[in-house]
Amino acid sequence: MILFSRCLWNITALPHQRIQLRFLSPINLHENKDTLAIFNGKKVVERLTGYIAFPKKYESVANTMYVEMDSSTFGQRDGFLAQVSVIDT
């Protein structure tokens, strides 16, 4: 049996702002064992797994963004480095 850890980030800006998520490194997760989901509201915008050399930027349509990572105890990978910023609208 493979166990999982879950990390959740609920990012909120001021009502007149949007959120930008930008990756500063490649994403390196276990293919089909680790996932990184990016939500815009309640909708999953992207579900990532495996190695992604040049991840794109994500922008919220409102002032919230939710990011969820499920990681197996199968082994370790480098993961990712990301930056969150706000955009005035």
FIKOLZA-1660 file (N, C-alpha, C; in steps of 0.1 Angstrom, whole numbers, plus 5000, padded with zeros to 4 digits):
% residues 89
   i   px   py   pz ch aa at
   1 5008 4988 5000  A  M  N
   1 5000 5000 5000  A  M CA
   1 5009 5013 5000  A  M  C
   2 5006 5022 4991  A  I  N
   2 5013 5034 4990  A  I CA
   2 5006 5045 4998  A  I  C
   3 5012 5052 5007  A  L  N
   3 5006 5062 5015  A  L CA
   3 5009 5076 5008  A  L  C
   4 5000 5085 5010  A  F  N
   4 5001 5098 5004  A  F CA
   4 5002 5109 5015  A  F  C
   5 5009 5120 5011  A  S  N
   5 5008 5133 5019  A  S CA
   5 5001 5143 5010  A  S  C
   6 4994 5152 5016  A  R  N
   6 4987 5162 5009  A  R CA
   6 4991 5176 5015  A  R  C
   7 4995 5185 5006  A  C  N
   7 4998 5199 5009  A  C CA
   7 4988 5208 5002  A  C  C
   8 4982 5217 5010  A  L  N
   8 4972 5226 5004  A  L CA
   8 4977 5240 5006  A  L  C
   9 4975 5248 4996  A  W  N
   9 4977 5262 4996  A  W CA
   9 4965 5270 4992  A  W  C
  10 4959 5277 5001  A  N  N
  10 4947 5285 4998  A  N CA
  10 4952 5300 4998  A  N  C
  11 4953 5306 4986  A  I  N
  11 4960 5319 4984  A  I CA
  11 4948 5329 4982  A  I  C
  12 4948 5340 4990  A  T  N
  12 4938 5350 4988  A  T CA
  12 4944 5364 4988  A  T  C
  13 4940 5372 4978  A  A  N
  13 4944 5386 4977  A  A CA
  13 4933 5395 4981  A  A  C
  14 4935 5408 4980  A  L  N
  14 4924 5417 4982  A  L CA
  14 4914 5416 4971  A  L  C
  15 4902 5421 4974  A  P  N
  15 4891 5419 4964  A  P CA
  15 4894 5425 4950  A  P  C
  16 4902 5435 4949  A  H  N
  16 4905 5441 4936  A  H CA
  16 4917 5436 4929  A  H  C
  17 4922 5425 4935  A  Q  N
  17 4935 5419 4929  A  Q CA
  17 4932 5405 4924  A  Q  C
  18 4941 5401 4915  A  R  N
  18 4942 5387 4911  A  R CA
  18 4955 5381 4915  A  R  C
  19 4956 5368 4914  A  I  N
  19 4969 5361 4918  A  I CA
  19 4976 5355 4906  A  I  C
  20 4989 5356 4906  A  Q  N
  20 4997 5349 4896  A  Q CA
  20 5006 5339 4903  A  Q  C
  21 5007 5327 4897  A  L  N
  21 5015 5316 4902  A  L CA
  21 5025 5314 4891  A  L  C
  22 5038 5316 4894  A  R  N
  22 5049 5314 4884  A  R CA
  22 5059 5304 4890  A  R  C
  23 5063 5294 4882  A  F  N
  23 5072 5284 4886  A  F CA
  23 5086 5289 4883  A  F  C
  24 5095 5289 4892  A  L  N
  24 5109 5293 4891  A  L CA
  24 5119 5282 4888  A  L  C
  25 5113 5270 4887  A  S  N
  25 5122 5258 4884  A  S CA
  25 5113 5248 4876  A  S  C
  26 5119 5238 4870  A  P  N
  26 5111 5227 4864  A  P CA
  26 5103 5221 4875  A  P  C
  27 5092 5214 4872  A  I  N
  27 5084 5206 4881  A  I CA
  27 5089 5192 4880  A  I  C
  28 5093 5185 4891  A  N  N
  28 5099 5172 4890  A  N CA
  28 5091 5163 4901  A  N  C
  29 5081 5156 4896  A  L  N
  29 5073 5148 4905  A  L CA
  29 5073 5134 4899  A  L  C
  30 5070 5124 4908  A  H  N
  30 5068 5110 4903  A  H CA
  30 5057 5109 4894  A  H  C
  31 5059 5104 4882  A  E  N
  31 5049 5103 4871  A  E CA
  31 5037 5094 4877  A  E  C
  32 5025 5100 4876  A  N  N
  32 5013 5093 4880  A  N CA
  32 5012 5088 4895  A  N  C
  33 5022 5092 4903  A  K  N
  33 5022 5090 4917  A  K CA
  33 5021 5102 4926  A  K  C
  34 5027 5113 4920  A  D  N
  34 5026 5126 4927  A  D CA
  34 5018 5135 4917  A  D  C
  35 5009 5144 4922  A  T  N
  35 5002 5153 4914  A  T CA
  35 5002 5167 4920  A  T  C
  36 5001 5177 4912  A  L  N
  36 5000 5191 4916  A  L CA
  36 4988 5196 4908  A  L  C
  37 4978 5200 4916  A  A  N
  37 4965 5205 4909  A  A CA
  37 4964 5220 4912  A  A  C
  38 4961 5228 4902  A  I  N
  38 4959 5242 4903  A  I CA
  38 4945 5245 4901  A  I  C
  39 4938 5252 4910  A  F  N
  39 4924 5255 4909  A  F CA
  39 4922 5270 4907  A  F  C
  40 4912 5273 4899  A  N  N
  40 4907 5287 4897  A  N CA
  40 4893 5286 4902  A  N  C
  41 4891 5291 4914  A  G  N
  41 4878 5289 4920  A  G CA
  41 4877 5274 4924  A  G  C
  42 4866 5268 4920  A  K  N
  42 4864 5253 4923  A  K CA
  42 4868 5245 4911  A  K  C
  43 4872 5251 4900  A  K  N
  43 4875 5244 4888  A  K CA
  43 4890 5241 4887  A  K  C
  44 4894 5228 4884  A  V  N
  44 4908 5225 4882  A  V CA
  44 4912 5230 4869  A  V  C
  45 4922 5239 4869  A  V  N
  45 4928 5245 4857  A  V CA
  45 4938 5235 4851  A  V  C
  46 4946 5229 4859  A  E  N
  46 4956 5220 4854  A  E CA
  46 4959 5210 4865  A  E  C
  47 4962 5198 4861  A  R  N
  47 4967 5187 4870  A  R CA
  47 4980 5182 4864  A  R  C
  48 4991 5184 4871  A  L  N
  48 5004 5182 4866  A  L CA
  48 5010 5169 4874  A  L  C
  49 5018 5162 4866  A  T  N
  49 5026 5151 4872  A  T CA
  49 5038 5148 4863  A  T  C
  50 5048 5142 4869  A  G  N
  50 5060 5139 4861  A  G CA
  50 5070 5151 4861  A  G  C
  51 5077 5151 4850  A  Y  N
  51 5087 5162 4848  A  Y CA
  51 5082 5172 4838  A  Y  C
  52 5082 5185 4841  A  I  N
  52 5078 5195 4832  A  I CA
  52 5089 5206 4832  A  I  C
  53 5096 5207 4821  A  A  N
  53 5108 5215 4821  A  A CA
  53 5105 5230 4821  A  A  C
  54 5094 5234 4814  A  F  N
  54 5091 5248 4813  A  F CA
  54 5076 5250 4817  A  F  C
  55 5073 5250 4830  A  P  N
  55 5059 5252 4834  A  P CA
  55 5054 5266 4831  A  P  C
  56 5041 5267 4827  A  K  N
  56 5036 5280 4824  A  K CA
  56 5032 5288 4836  A  K  C
  57 5028 5300 4834  A  K  N
  57 5023 5309 4845  A  K CA
  57 5008 5306 4846  A  K  C
  58 5002 5308 4858  A  Y  N
  58 4988 5307 4860  A  Y CA
  58 4983 5320 4867  A  Y  C
  59 4971 5324 4862  A  E  N
  59 4965 5336 4868  A  E CA
  59 4951 5333 4872  A  E  C
  60 4947 5338 4883  A  S  N
  60 4933 5336 4888  A  S CA
  60 4924 5346 4881  A  S  C
  61 4911 5342 4880  A  V  N
  61 4901 5351 4875  A  V CA
  61 4895 5360 4886  A  V  C
  62 4897 5356 4898  A  A  N
  62 4892 5364 4909  A  A CA
  62 4904 5366 4919  A  A  C
  63 4901 5368 4932  A  N  N
  63 4912 5371 4941  A  N CA
  63 4916 5359 4950  A  N  C
  64 4912 5347 4945  A  T  N
  64 4917 5334 4952  A  T CA
  64 4922 5324 4942  A  T  C
  65 4931 5316 4947  A  M  N
  65 4937 5305 4940  A  M CA
  65 4940 5294 4950  A  M  C
  66 4938 5282 4946  A  Y  N
  66 4940 5270 4955  A  Y CA
  66 4949 5261 4948  A  Y  C
  67 4959 5256 4955  A  V  N
  67 4969 5247 4949  A  V CA
  67 4970 5235 4959  A  V  C
  68 4970 5223 4953  A  E  N
  68 4969 5210 4960  A  E CA
  68 4980 5201 4955  A  E  C
  69 4988 5196 4964  A  M  N
  69 4998 5186 4959  A  M CA
  69 4997 5173 4967  A  M  C
  70 4995 5162 4960  A  D  N
  70 4995 5149 4966  A  D CA
  70 5008 5142 4963  A  D  C
  71 5015 5137 4973  A  S  N
  71 5028 5131 4971  A  S CA
  71 5028 5118 4977  A  S  C
  72 5032 5108 4970  A  S  N
  72 5033 5094 4975  A  S CA
  72 5046 5093 4984  A  S  C
  73 5046 5082 4992  A  T  N
  73 5058 5080 5000  A  T CA
  73 5067 5070 4992  A  T  C
  74 5065 5070 4979  A  F  N
  74 5073 5061 4970  A  F CA
  74 5087 5064 4969  A  F  C
  75 5091 5077 4970  A  G  N
  75 5105 5082 4970  A  G CA
  75 5104 5096 4968  A  G  C
  76 5116 5102 4967  A  Q  N
  76 5117 5117 4966  A  Q CA
  76 5121 5121 4953  A  Q  C
  77 5116 5133 4948  A  R  N
  77 5120 5140 4936  A  R CA
  77 5122 5154 4941  A  R  C
  78 5127 5162 4932  A  D  N
  78 5131 5176 4935  A  D CA
  78 5119 5185 4938  A  D  C
  79 5107 5182 4933  A  G  N
  79 5095 5190 4935  A  G CA
  79 5095 5202 4926  A  G  C
  80 5093 5214 4932  A  F  N
  80 5093 5226 4924  A  F CA
  80 5095 5238 4933  A  F  C
  81 5098 5249 4927  A  L  N
  81 5100 5262 4934  A  L CA
  81 5090 5272 4926  A  L  C
  82 5082 5278 4934  A  A  N
  82 5072 5287 4928  A  A CA
  82 5071 5300 4935  A  A  C
  83 5066 5310 4928  A  Q  N
  83 5065 5324 4933  A  Q CA
  83 5050 5328 4931  A  Q  C
  84 5044 5334 4942  A  V  N
  84 5031 5339 4941  A  V CA
  84 5032 5354 4942  A  V  C
  85 5024 5361 4933  A  S  N
  85 5023 5375 4934  A  S CA
  85 5009 5380 4931  A  S  C
  86 5006 5392 4934  A  V  N
  86 4993 5398 4932  A  V CA
  86 4994 5408 4920  A  V  C
  87 4982 5409 4913  A  I  N
  87 4981 5418 4902  A  I CA
  87 4969 5427 4905  A  I  C
  88 4971 5440 4904  A  D  N
  88 4960 5449 4906  A  D CA
  88 4952 5450 4894  A  D  C
  89 4939 5450 4895  A  T  N
  89 4930 5450 4883  A  T CA
  89 4923 5464 4882  A  T  C
% end
